Amino acid sequence: MEILRRSIEAQPAPPQWVIVVAAALAAVTVLSDRLWPVARHVITIAHEGGHALAAVASGRRLAGVRLHSDTSGVTVSAGRPTGPGVIATVAAGYPTPSLLGLAAAALLAAGRTSLVLQVCVALLLAMLVVIRNGFGVFSLLVSTAAILAVSWFAPPTARAGFAAYVACFLLLGALRPVVEVQRQRRRRGRDSDPDQLARLTGLPPGFWVGLFGLTGLACLAGGGELLFG
């Protein structure tokens, strides 16, 4: 009941220094070649969740999601092989972490610190229903347990700092995979989301990489304004 009460009630916005520290830690996580391979699993969860949500919203039949230990993932859906539904499904992956980060920043700015964490838990549990491999289940359970531990046991300032870290990490972390996918396209073939979208739409892969990058930067700017403005 206490968790539910905190989720519904508005709390004071986190102190500015808390947000600054959270943003700095998020930047270190994204830029560190040691921390990023572990933290990237969170971005993959959001990425594949975006594919899954778009598939269901566009009327496709969702077969399941798999998350792998190398931070890759795959979402399988059935339906028409061409058309708006499959285009939306493929295109949804890269923008989703940015959009989630922007939504988290908006909730923080509105004083809904605890709600940020509870929404994250709800989304992770929803993903658990469609996961089809053991590592994916493990990854989701660990992420859920970490957020619940902070929600239950952390003092208010630490809880606010963690929520701000989540928002900043999603906003910043969404950009690195866009850079990575462009590099991988040149080295490993043509199976990435931008290449699939190119085949589906006739627009070049570079257009989609650029669109994903611009979307991420726009969300980062908007989230920064909400958190620091």
URCORUR-V992055 format. One record per residue. N is the residue number from 0. SS is DSSP state (~ for helix, > for strand, _ for the rest). PSI is psi in radians with two decimals (* if undefined). BURIAL is I if it has 16 or more other ideal C-beta (glycine too) atoms within 10 Angstrom, else O. Layout:
n:N ss:SS psi:PSI burial:BURIAL
n:N ss:SS psi:PSI burial:BURIAL
This chain:
n:0 ss:_ psi:-0.64 burial:O
n:1 ss:~ psi:-0.71 burial:O
n:2 ss:~ psi:-0.74 burial:O
n:3 ss:~ psi:-0.74 burial:O
n:4 ss:~ psi:-0.77 burial:O
n:5 ss:~ psi:-0.59 burial:I
n:6 ss:~ psi:-0.65 burial:I
n:7 ss:~ psi:-0.69 burial:O
n:8 ss:_ psi:2.58 burial:O
n:9 ss:_ psi:2.42 burial:O
n:10 ss:_ psi:2.81 burial:I
n:11 ss:_ psi:2.51 burial:O
n:12 ss:_ psi:2.55 burial:I
n:13 ss:_ psi:2.51 burial:I
n:14 ss:_ psi:2.63 burial:O
n:15 ss:~ psi:-0.65 burial:O
n:16 ss:~ psi:-0.57 burial:O
n:17 ss:~ psi:-0.73 burial:I
n:18 ss:~ psi:-0.69 burial:I
n:19 ss:~ psi:-0.80 burial:O
n:20 ss:~ psi:-0.75 burial:I
n:21 ss:~ psi:-0.74 burial:I
n:22 ss:~ psi:-0.70 burial:I
n:23 ss:~ psi:-0.76 burial:O
n:24 ss:~ psi:-0.68 burial:I
n:25 ss:~ psi:-0.73 burial:I
n:26 ss:~ psi:-0.73 burial:O
n:27 ss:~ psi:-0.75 burial:O
n:28 ss:~ psi:-0.78 burial:I
n:29 ss:~ psi:-0.65 burial:I
n:30 ss:~ psi:-0.36 burial:O
n:31 ss:_ psi:2.21 burial:O
n:32 ss:_ psi:-0.23 burial:O
n:33 ss:_ psi:-0.74 burial:O
n:34 ss:_ psi:-0.63 burial:O
n:35 ss:~ psi:-0.76 burial:I
n:36 ss:~ psi:-0.49 burial:O
n:37 ss:~ psi:-0.84 burial:O
n:38 ss:~ psi:-0.46 burial:I
n:39 ss:~ psi:-0.38 burial:I
n:40 ss:~ psi:-0.61 burial:I
n:41 ss:~ psi:-0.73 burial:I
n:42 ss:~ psi:-0.67 burial:I
n:43 ss:~ psi:-0.70 burial:I
n:44 ss:~ psi:-0.82 burial:I
n:45 ss:~ psi:-0.73 burial:I
n:46 ss:~ psi:-0.91 burial:I
n:47 ss:~ psi:-0.55 burial:I
n:48 ss:~ psi:-0.64 burial:I
n:49 ss:~ psi:-0.76 burial:I
n:50 ss:~ psi:-0.82 burial:I
n:51 ss:~ psi:-0.78 burial:I
n:52 ss:~ psi:-0.75 burial:I
n:53 ss:~ psi:-0.65 burial:I
n:54 ss:~ psi:-0.83 burial:I
n:55 ss:~ psi:-0.75 burial:O
n:56 ss:~ psi:-0.51 burial:O
n:57 ss:_ psi:0.10 burial:I
n:58 ss:_ psi:0.17 burial:O
n:59 ss:_ psi:2.78 burial:I
n:60 ss:> psi:2.04 burial:O
n:61 ss:> psi:2.08 burial:I
n:62 ss:> psi:-0.50 burial:O
n:63 ss:> psi:2.99 burial:O
n:64 ss:> psi:2.44 burial:I
n:65 ss:> psi:2.34 burial:I
n:66 ss:> psi:2.33 burial:I
n:67 ss:_ psi:2.76 burial:O
n:68 ss:_ psi:-0.31 burial:O
n:69 ss:_ psi:0.23 burial:O
n:70 ss:_ psi:0.12 burial:I
n:71 ss:_ psi:2.97 burial:O
n:72 ss:> psi:2.89 burial:I
n:73 ss:> psi:2.40 burial:O
n:74 ss:> psi:2.21 burial:I
n:75 ss:> psi:2.22 burial:O
n:76 ss:> psi:2.75 burial:I
n:77 ss:> psi:2.55 burial:O
n:78 ss:_ psi:-2.86 burial:O
n:79 ss:_ psi:2.38 burial:O
n:80 ss:_ psi:-0.18 burial:O
n:81 ss:_ psi:2.97 burial:O
n:82 ss:_ psi:3.09 burial:O
n:83 ss:~ psi:-0.62 burial:O
n:84 ss:~ psi:-0.86 burial:I
n:85 ss:~ psi:-0.57 burial:I
n:86 ss:~ psi:-0.81 burial:I
n:87 ss:~ psi:-0.68 burial:I
n:88 ss:~ psi:-0.81 burial:I
n:89 ss:~ psi:-0.65 burial:I
n:90 ss:~ psi:-0.30 burial:I
n:91 ss:~ psi:-0.35 burial:I
n:92 ss:~ psi:-1.02 burial:I
n:93 ss:~ psi:-0.66 burial:I
n:94 ss:~ psi:-0.36 burial:I
n:95 ss:~ psi:-0.82 burial:I
n:96 ss:~ psi:-0.67 burial:I
n:97 ss:~ psi:-0.77 burial:I
n:98 ss:~ psi:-0.67 burial:I
n:99 ss:~ psi:-0.71 burial:I
n:100 ss:~ psi:-0.70 burial:I
n:101 ss:~ psi:-0.72 burial:I
n:102 ss:~ psi:-0.71 burial:I
n:103 ss:~ psi:-0.70 burial:I
n:104 ss:~ psi:-0.69 burial:I
n:105 ss:~ psi:-0.71 burial:I
n:106 ss:~ psi:-0.70 burial:I
n:107 ss:~ psi:-0.75 burial:I
n:108 ss:~ psi:-0.48 burial:I
n:109 ss:_ psi:0.07 burial:O
n:110 ss:_ psi:0.42 burial:O
n:111 ss:_ psi:1.00 burial:I
n:112 ss:~ psi:-0.90 burial:I
n:113 ss:~ psi:-0.58 burial:I
n:114 ss:~ psi:-0.59 burial:I
n:115 ss:~ psi:-0.83 burial:I
n:116 ss:~ psi:-0.67 burial:I
n:117 ss:~ psi:-0.60 burial:I
n:118 ss:~ psi:-0.70 burial:I
n:119 ss:~ psi:-0.77 burial:I
n:120 ss:~ psi:-0.77 burial:I
n:121 ss:~ psi:-0.73 burial:O
n:122 ss:~ psi:-0.69 burial:I
n:123 ss:~ psi:-0.73 burial:I
n:124 ss:~ psi:-0.62 burial:O
n:125 ss:~ psi:-0.70 burial:O
n:126 ss:~ psi:-0.61 burial:I
n:127 ss:~ psi:-0.52 burial:O
n:128 ss:~ psi:-0.55 burial:O
n:129 ss:~ psi:0.03 burial:I
n:130 ss:> psi:2.45 burial:I
n:131 ss:_ psi:0.32 burial:O
n:132 ss:_ psi:2.79 burial:I
n:133 ss:~ psi:-0.76 burial:O
n:134 ss:~ psi:-0.64 burial:O
n:135 ss:~ psi:-0.75 burial:I
n:136 ss:~ psi:-0.79 burial:O
n:137 ss:~ psi:-0.81 burial:O
n:138 ss:~ psi:-0.75 burial:I
n:139 ss:~ psi:-0.70 burial:I
n:140 ss:~ psi:-0.71 burial:O
n:141 ss:~ psi:-0.78 burial:O
n:142 ss:~ psi:-0.75 burial:I
n:143 ss:~ psi:-0.77 burial:I
n:144 ss:~ psi:-0.68 burial:O
n:145 ss:~ psi:-0.77 burial:O
n:146 ss:~ psi:-0.72 burial:I
n:147 ss:~ psi:-0.66 burial:I
n:148 ss:~ psi:-0.75 burial:O
n:149 ss:~ psi:-0.74 burial:I
n:150 ss:~ psi:-0.67 burial:I
n:151 ss:~ psi:-0.70 burial:O
n:152 ss:~ psi:-0.36 burial:O
n:153 ss:_ psi:2.52 burial:O
n:154 ss:_ psi:2.86 burial:O
n:155 ss:~ psi:-0.74 burial:O
n:156 ss:~ psi:-0.74 burial:O
n:157 ss:~ psi:-0.67 burial:O
n:158 ss:~ psi:-0.75 burial:I
n:159 ss:~ psi:-0.71 burial:I
n:160 ss:~ psi:-0.70 burial:I
n:161 ss:~ psi:-0.74 burial:I
n:162 ss:~ psi:-0.71 burial:I
n:163 ss:~ psi:-0.67 burial:I
n:164 ss:~ psi:-0.76 burial:I
n:165 ss:~ psi:-0.82 burial:I
n:166 ss:~ psi:-0.83 burial:I
n:167 ss:~ psi:-0.68 burial:I
n:168 ss:~ psi:-0.72 burial:I
n:169 ss:~ psi:-0.73 burial:I
n:170 ss:~ psi:-0.76 burial:I
n:171 ss:~ psi:-0.73 burial:I
n:172 ss:~ psi:-0.41 burial:I
n:173 ss:~ psi:-0.40 burial:I
n:174 ss:~ psi:-0.61 burial:I
n:175 ss:~ psi:-0.72 burial:I
n:176 ss:~ psi:-0.47 burial:I
n:177 ss:~ psi:-0.72 burial:I
n:178 ss:~ psi:-0.73 burial:O
n:179 ss:~ psi:-0.70 burial:O
n:180 ss:~ psi:-0.59 burial:I
n:181 ss:~ psi:-0.71 burial:I
n:182 ss:~ psi:-0.75 burial:O
n:183 ss:~ psi:-0.59 burial:O
n:184 ss:~ psi:-0.68 burial:I
n:185 ss:~ psi:-0.42 burial:O
n:186 ss:~ psi:-0.57 burial:O
n:187 ss:~ psi:0.16 burial:O
n:188 ss:_ psi:-2.79 burial:O
n:189 ss:_ psi:0.87 burial:O
n:190 ss:_ psi:0.15 burial:O
n:191 ss:_ psi:2.94 burial:I
n:192 ss:~ psi:-0.81 burial:I
n:193 ss:~ psi:-0.63 burial:I
n:194 ss:~ psi:-0.68 burial:I
n:195 ss:~ psi:-0.73 burial:I
n:196 ss:~ psi:-0.61 burial:I
n:197 ss:~ psi:-0.73 burial:I
n:198 ss:~ psi:-0.58 burial:O
n:199 ss:~ psi:-0.55 burial:I
n:200 ss:~ psi:-0.32 burial:O
n:201 ss:_ psi:-0.09 burial:O
n:202 ss:_ psi:2.48 burial:O
n:203 ss:_ psi:2.66 burial:O
n:204 ss:~ psi:-0.63 burial:I
n:205 ss:~ psi:-0.56 burial:O
n:206 ss:~ psi:-0.78 burial:O
n:207 ss:~ psi:-0.68 burial:I
n:208 ss:~ psi:-0.79 burial:I
n:209 ss:~ psi:-0.71 burial:O
n:210 ss:~ psi:-0.75 burial:I
n:211 ss:~ psi:-0.70 burial:I
n:212 ss:~ psi:-0.77 burial:I
n:213 ss:~ psi:-0.67 burial:O
n:214 ss:~ psi:-0.78 burial:I
n:215 ss:~ psi:-0.73 burial:I
n:216 ss:~ psi:-0.68 burial:O
n:217 ss:~ psi:-0.75 burial:O
n:218 ss:~ psi:-0.67 burial:I
n:219 ss:~ psi:-0.76 burial:I
n:220 ss:~ psi:-0.80 burial:O
n:221 ss:~ psi:-0.74 burial:I
n:222 ss:~ psi:-0.68 burial:I
n:223 ss:~ psi:-0.70 burial:I
n:224 ss:~ psi:-0.73 burial:O
n:225 ss:~ psi:-0.70 burial:I
n:226 ss:~ psi:-0.60 burial:I
n:227 ss:~ psi:-0.28 burial:O
n:228 ss:_ psi:* burial:O
